[in-house]
Amino acid sequence: MLLAVDVGNTNVTLALFDGERLAADWRLTSRHEWTADE
């Protein structure tokens, strides 16, 4: 198993690979209205 993480400015994308097969993927969106303190 391999977990790949792509961290961008507005999205974080996660992908889980089983060998060369993509087993699952997720995309998380950043919330722009939050401040750094939240």
PQR file of N, CA, C, O and H, with PARSE charges and radii, in Angstrom:
ATOM      1  N   MET A   1       0.837  -1.182   0.000 -0.4000 1.5000
ATOM      2  CA  MET A   1       0.000   0.000   0.000 -0.0000 2.0000
ATOM      3  C   MET A   1       0.879   1.242   0.000  0.5500 1.7000
ATOM      4  O   MET A   1       1.930   1.285   0.640 -0.5500 1.4000
ATOM      5  N   LEU A   2       0.425   2.240  -0.729 -0.4000 1.5000
ATOM      6  CA  LEU A   2       1.128   3.519  -0.811 -0.0000 2.0000
ATOM      7  C   LEU A   2       0.096   4.628  -0.710  0.5500 1.7000
ATOM      8  O   LEU A   2      -0.901   4.621  -1.432 -0.5500 1.4000
ATOM      9  H   LEU A   2      -0.428   2.205  -1.249  0.4000 1.0000
ATOM     10  N   LEU A   3       0.331   5.580   0.183 -0.4000 1.5000
ATOM     11  CA  LEU A   3      -0.520   6.755   0.306 -0.0000 2.0000
ATOM     12  C   LEU A   3       0.214   7.925  -0.328  0.5500 1.7000
ATOM     13  O   LEU A   3       1.306   8.285   0.112 -0.5500 1.4000
ATOM     14  H   LEU A   3       1.141   5.586   0.769  0.4000 1.0000
ATOM     15  N   ALA A   4      -0.376   8.520  -1.357 -0.4000 1.5000
ATOM     16  CA  ALA A   4       0.201   9.686  -2.029 -0.0000 2.0000
ATOM     17  C   ALA A   4      -0.592  10.916  -1.613  0.5500 1.7000
ATOM     18  O   ALA A   4      -1.822  10.884  -1.561 -0.5500 1.4000
ATOM     19  H   ALA A   4      -1.264   8.228  -1.714  0.4000 1.0000
ATOM     20  N   VAL A   5       0.120  12.004  -1.315 -0.4000 1.5000
ATOM     21  CA  VAL A   5      -0.508  13.243  -0.866 -0.0000 2.0000
ATOM     22  C   VAL A   5      -0.010  14.385  -1.743  0.5500 1.7000
ATOM     23  O   VAL A   5       1.195  14.573  -1.908 -0.5500 1.4000
ATOM     24  H   VAL A   5       1.118  12.030  -1.357  0.4000 1.0000
ATOM     25  N   ASP A   6      -0.950  15.148  -2.306 -0.4000 1.5000
ATOM     26  CA  ASP A   6      -0.626  16.335  -3.102 -0.0000 2.0000
ATOM     27  C   ASP A   6      -1.228  17.537  -2.381  0.5500 1.7000
ATOM     28  O   ASP A   6      -2.448  17.697  -2.346 -0.5500 1.4000
ATOM     29  H   ASP A   6      -1.929  14.996  -2.173  0.4000 1.0000
ATOM     30  N   VAL A   7      -0.373  18.377  -1.809 -0.4000 1.5000
ATOM     31  CA  VAL A   7      -0.834  19.542  -1.058 -0.0000 2.0000
ATOM     32  C   VAL A   7      -0.695  20.770  -1.946  0.5500 1.7000
ATOM     33  O   VAL A   7       0.409  21.150  -2.335 -0.5500 1.4000
ATOM     34  H   VAL A   7       0.618  18.247  -1.838  0.4000 1.0000
ATOM     35  N   GLY A   8      -1.830  21.382  -2.258 -0.4000 1.5000
ATOM     36  CA  GLY A   8      -1.839  22.595  -3.068 -0.0000 2.0000
ATOM     37  C   GLY A   8      -2.348  23.769  -2.256  0.5500 1.7000
ATOM     38  O   GLY A   8      -2.548  23.652  -1.047 -0.5500 1.4000
ATOM     39  H   GLY A   8      -2.727  21.073  -1.942  0.4000 1.0000
ATOM     40  N   ASN A   9      -2.558  24.901  -2.915 -0.4000 1.5000
ATOM     41  CA  ASN A   9      -3.040  26.102  -2.228 -0.0000 2.0000
ATOM     42  C   ASN A   9      -4.505  25.997  -1.835  0.5500 1.7000
ATOM     43  O   ASN A   9      -4.892  26.508  -0.784 -0.5500 1.4000
ATOM     44  H   ASN A   9      -2.395  24.995  -3.897  0.4000 1.0000
ATOM     45  N   THR A  10      -5.329  25.350  -2.650 -0.4000 1.5000
ATOM     46  CA  THR A  10      -6.766  25.292  -2.376 -0.0000 2.0000
ATOM     47  C   THR A  10      -7.279  23.881  -2.137  0.5500 1.7000
ATOM     48  O   THR A  10      -8.383  23.717  -1.618 -0.5500 1.4000
ATOM     49  H   THR A  10      -5.014  24.935  -3.504  0.4000 1.0000
ATOM     50  N   ASN A  11      -6.512  22.857  -2.500 -0.4000 1.5000
ATOM     51  CA  ASN A  11      -6.945  21.468  -2.336 -0.0000 2.0000
ATOM     52  C   ASN A  11      -5.814  20.605  -1.804  0.5500 1.7000
ATOM     53  O   ASN A  11      -4.638  20.855  -2.068 -0.5500 1.4000
ATOM     54  H   ASN A  11      -5.615  22.990  -2.922  0.4000 1.0000
ATOM     55  N   VAL A  12      -6.196  19.586  -1.051 -0.4000 1.5000
ATOM     56  CA  VAL A  12      -5.282  18.512  -0.675 -0.0000 2.0000
ATOM     57  C   VAL A  12      -5.881  17.252  -1.274  0.5500 1.7000
ATOM     58  O   VAL A  12      -7.030  16.914  -0.992 -0.5500 1.4000
ATOM     59  H   VAL A  12      -7.152  19.383  -0.837  0.4000 1.0000
ATOM     60  N   THR A  13      -5.114  16.559  -2.093 -0.4000 1.5000
ATOM     61  CA  THR A  13      -5.586  15.349  -2.745 -0.0000 2.0000
ATOM     62  C   THR A  13      -4.820  14.162  -2.182  0.5500 1.7000
ATOM     63  O   THR A  13      -3.591  14.183  -2.105 -0.5500 1.4000
ATOM     64  H   THR A  13      -4.180  16.834  -2.322  0.4000 1.0000
ATOM     65  N   LEU A  14      -5.557  13.120  -1.787 -0.4000 1.5000
ATOM     66  CA  LEU A  14      -4.979  11.896  -1.255 -0.0000 2.0000
ATOM     67  C   LEU A  14      -5.337  10.751  -2.188  0.5500 1.7000
ATOM     68  O   LEU A  14      -6.447  10.698  -2.716 -0.5500 1.4000
ATOM     69  H   LEU A  14      -6.555  13.103  -1.849  0.4000 1.0000
ATOM     70  N   ALA A  15      -4.404   9.841  -2.389 -0.4000 1.5000
ATOM     71  CA  ALA A  15      -4.657   8.665  -3.216 -0.0000 2.0000
ATOM     72  C   ALA A  15      -4.021   7.461  -2.539  0.5500 1.7000
ATOM     73  O   ALA A  15      -2.899   7.542  -2.039 -0.5500 1.4000
ATOM     74  H   ALA A  15      -3.502   9.884  -1.960  0.4000 1.0000
ATOM     75  N   LEU A  16      -4.733   6.354  -2.525 -0.4000 1.5000
ATOM     76  CA  LEU A  16      -4.244   5.113  -1.935 -0.0000 2.0000
ATOM     77  C   LEU A  16      -4.062   4.097  -3.048  0.5500 1.7000
ATOM     78  O   LEU A  16      -5.009   3.771  -3.765 -0.5500 1.4000
ATOM     79  H   LEU A  16      -5.644   6.288  -2.932  0.4000 1.0000
ATOM     80  N   PHE A  17      -2.842   3.598  -3.189 -0.4000 1.5000
ATOM     81  CA  PHE A  17      -2.515   2.641  -4.243 -0.0000 2.0000
ATOM     82  C   PHE A  17      -2.223   1.280  -3.635  0.5500 1.7000
ATOM     83  O   PHE A  17      -1.563   1.177  -2.601 -0.5500 1.4000
ATOM     84  H   PHE A  17      -2.073   3.863  -2.606  0.4000 1.0000
ATOM     85  N   ASP A  18      -2.718   0.243  -4.283 -0.4000 1.5000
ATOM     86  CA  ASP A  18      -2.402  -1.141  -3.946 -0.0000 2.0000
ATOM     87  C   ASP A  18      -1.605  -1.685  -5.120  0.5500 1.7000
ATOM     88  O   ASP A  18      -2.182  -2.124  -6.114 -0.5500 1.4000
ATOM     89  H   ASP A  18      -3.254   0.326  -5.124  0.4000 1.0000
ATOM     90  N   GLY A  19      -0.285  -1.659  -5.009 -0.4000 1.5000
ATOM     91  CA  GLY A  19       0.556  -1.961  -6.159 -0.0000 2.0000
ATOM     92  C   GLY A  19       0.426  -0.815  -7.147  0.5500 1.7000
ATOM     93  O   GLY A  19       0.647   0.341  -6.788 -0.5500 1.4000
ATOM     94  H   GLY A  19       0.183  -1.303  -4.201  0.4000 1.0000
ATOM     95  N   GLU A  20       0.071  -1.121  -8.383 -0.4000 1.5000
ATOM     96  CA  GLU A  20      -0.153  -0.072  -9.386 -0.0000 2.0000
ATOM     97  C   GLU A  20      -1.626   0.296  -9.517  0.5500 1.7000
ATOM     98  O   GLU A  20      -1.976   1.170 -10.311 -0.5500 1.4000
ATOM     99  H   GLU A  20      -0.109  -2.061  -8.675  0.4000 1.0000
ATOM    100  N   ARG A  21      -2.494  -0.361  -8.746 -0.4000 1.5000
ATOM    101  CA  ARG A  21      -3.939  -0.118  -8.815 -0.0000 2.0000
ATOM    102  C   ARG A  21      -4.343   0.981  -7.835  0.5500 1.7000
ATOM    103  O   ARG A  21      -3.969   0.948  -6.663 -0.5500 1.4000
ATOM    104  H   ARG A  21      -2.210  -1.070  -8.101  0.4000 1.0000
ATOM    105  N   LEU A  22      -5.111   1.957  -8.328 -0.4000 1.5000
ATOM    106  CA  LEU A  22      -5.656   3.008  -7.476 -0.0000 2.0000
ATOM    107  C   LEU A  22      -6.806   2.412  -6.671  0.5500 1.7000
ATOM    108  O   LEU A  22      -7.831   2.031  -7.236 -0.5500 1.4000
ATOM    109  H   LEU A  22      -5.415   1.984  -9.280  0.4000 1.0000
ATOM    110  N   ALA A  23      -6.638   2.332  -5.356 -0.4000 1.5000
ATOM    111  CA  ALA A  23      -7.652   1.731  -4.495 -0.0000 2.0000
ATOM    112  C   ALA A  23      -8.693   2.749  -4.038  0.5500 1.7000
ATOM    113  O   ALA A  23      -9.871   2.414  -3.911 -0.5500 1.4000
ATOM    114  H   ALA A  23      -5.805   2.642  -4.896  0.4000 1.0000
ATOM    115  N   ALA A  24      -8.266   4.001  -3.789 -0.4000 1.5000
ATOM    116  CA  ALA A  24      -9.192   5.043  -3.330 -0.0000 2.0000
ATOM    117  C   ALA A  24      -8.540   6.402  -3.527  0.5500 1.7000
ATOM    118  O   ALA A  24      -7.316   6.517  -3.588 -0.5500 1.4000
ATOM    119  H   ALA A  24      -7.309   4.274  -3.892  0.4000 1.0000
ATOM    120  N   ASP A  25      -9.381   7.432  -3.627 -0.4000 1.5000
ATOM    121  CA  ASP A  25      -8.850   8.793  -3.695 -0.0000 2.0000
ATOM    122  C   ASP A  25      -9.827   9.756  -3.040  0.5500 1.7000
ATOM    123  O   ASP A  25     -11.037   9.532  -3.035 -0.5500 1.4000
ATOM    124  H   ASP A  25     -10.376   7.338  -3.578  0.4000 1.0000
ATOM    125  N   TRP A  26      -9.278  10.834  -2.485 -0.4000 1.5000
ATOM    126  CA  TRP A  26     -10.047  11.844  -1.786 -0.0000 2.0000
ATOM    127  C   TRP A  26      -9.519  13.219  -2.143  0.5500 1.7000
ATOM    128  O   TRP A  26      -8.330  13.376  -2.421 -0.5500 1.4000
ATOM    129  H   TRP A  26      -8.295  11.016  -2.489  0.4000 1.0000
ATOM    130  N   ARG A  27     -10.400  14.223  -2.139 -0.4000 1.5000
ATOM    131  CA  ARG A  27      -9.990  15.614  -2.361 -0.0000 2.0000
ATOM    132  C   ARG A  27     -10.603  16.458  -1.245  0.5500 1.7000
ATOM    133  O   ARG A  27     -11.816  16.440  -1.035 -0.5500 1.4000
ATOM    134  H   ARG A  27     -11.366  14.095  -1.914  0.4000 1.0000
ATOM    135  N   LEU A  28      -9.757  17.190  -0.540 -0.4000 1.5000
ATOM    136  CA  LEU A  28     -10.181  18.070   0.539 -0.0000 2.0000
ATOM    137  C   LEU A  28      -9.947  19.509   0.099  0.5500 1.7000
ATOM    138  O   LEU A  28      -8.862  19.848  -0.374 -0.5500 1.4000
ATOM    139  H   LEU A  28      -8.772  17.205  -0.711  0.4000 1.0000
ATOM    140  N   THR A  29     -10.957  20.352   0.253 -0.4000 1.5000
ATOM    141  CA  THR A  29     -10.863  21.748  -0.161 -0.0000 2.0000
ATOM    142  C   THR A  29     -10.568  22.630   1.039  0.5500 1.7000
ATOM    143  O   THR A  29     -11.158  22.458   2.107 -0.5500 1.4000
ATOM    144  H   THR A  29     -11.839  20.076   0.637  0.4000 1.0000
ATOM    145  N   SER A  30      -9.655  23.575   0.861 -0.4000 1.5000
ATOM    146  CA  SER A  30      -9.338  24.541   1.914 -0.0000 2.0000
ATOM    147  C   SER A  30     -10.501  25.511   2.076  0.5500 1.7000
ATOM    148  O   SER A  30     -11.194  25.831   1.110 -0.5500 1.4000
ATOM    149  H   SER A  30      -9.176  23.715  -0.006  0.4000 1.0000
ATOM    150  N   ARG A  31     -10.709  25.978   3.308 -0.4000 1.5000
ATOM    151  CA  ARG A  31     -11.747  26.971   3.578 -0.0000 2.0000
ATOM    152  C   ARG A  31     -11.082  28.330   3.665  0.5500 1.7000
ATOM    153  O   ARG A  31     -10.325  28.589   4.601 -0.5500 1.4000
ATOM    154  H   ARG A  31     -10.147  25.718   4.093  0.4000 1.0000
ATOM    155  N   HIS A  32     -11.351  29.202   2.705 -0.4000 1.5000
ATOM    156  CA  HIS A  32     -10.678  30.496   2.611 -0.0000 2.0000
ATOM    157  C   HIS A  32     -11.112  31.486   3.681  0.5500 1.7000
ATOM    158  O   HIS A  32     -10.355  32.400   4.006 -0.5500 1.4000
ATOM    159  H   HIS A  32     -11.965  28.992   1.945  0.4000 1.0000
ATOM    160  N   GLU A  33     -12.307  31.330   4.238 -0.4000 1.5000
ATOM    161  CA  GLU A  33     -12.780  32.306   5.212 -0.0000 2.0000
ATOM    162  C   GLU A  33     -12.156  32.102   6.591  0.5500 1.7000
ATOM    163  O   GLU A  33     -12.322  32.954   7.464 -0.5500 1.4000
ATOM    164  H   GLU A  33     -12.922  30.587   3.975  0.4000 1.0000
ATOM    165  N   TRP A  34     -11.447  31.001   6.809 -0.4000 1.5000
ATOM    166  CA  TRP A  34     -10.777  30.767   8.091 -0.0000 2.0000
ATOM    167  C   TRP A  34      -9.482  31.566   8.159  0.5500 1.7000
ATOM    168  O   TRP A  34      -8.806  31.761   7.149 -0.5500 1.4000
ATOM    169  H   TRP A  34     -11.312  30.309   6.100  0.4000 1.0000
ATOM    170  N   THR A  35      -9.149  32.023   9.349 -0.4000 1.5000
ATOM    171  CA  THR A  35      -7.861  32.686   9.545 -0.0000 2.0000
ATOM    172  C   THR A  35      -6.828  31.648   9.977  0.5500 1.7000
ATOM    173  O   THR A  35      -7.180  30.501  10.250 -0.5500 1.4000
ATOM    174  H   THR A  35      -9.699  31.865  10.169  0.4000 1.0000
ATOM    175  N   ALA A  36      -5.576  32.040  10.039 -0.4000 1.5000
ATOM    176  CA  ALA A  36      -4.506  31.117  10.440 -0.0000 2.0000
ATOM    177  C   ALA A  36      -4.659  30.674  11.889  0.5500 1.7000
ATOM    178  O   ALA A  36      -4.149  29.619  12.267 -0.5500 1.4000
ATOM    179  H   ALA A  36      -5.291  32.972   9.817  0.4000 1.0000
ATOM    180  N   ASP A  37      -5.355  31.467  12.710 -0.4000 1.5000
ATOM    181  CA  ASP A  37      -5.529  31.138  14.125 -0.0000 2.0000
ATOM    182  C   ASP A  37      -6.621  30.108  14.376  0.5500 1.7000
ATOM    183  O   ASP A  37      -6.702  29.572  15.481 -0.5500 1.4000
ATOM    184  H   ASP A  37      -5.769  32.324  12.403  0.4000 1.0000
ATOM    185  N   GLU A  38      -7.453  29.815  13.401 -0.4000 1.5000
ATOM    186  CA  GLU A  38      -8.586  28.912  13.630 -0.0000 2.0000
ATOM    187  C   GLU A  38      -8.210  27.483  13.434  0.5500 1.7000
ATOM    188  O   GLU A  38      -9.050  26.597  13.589 -0.5500 1.4000
ATOM    189  H   GLU A  38      -7.387  30.251  12.504  0.4000 1.0000
TER
END
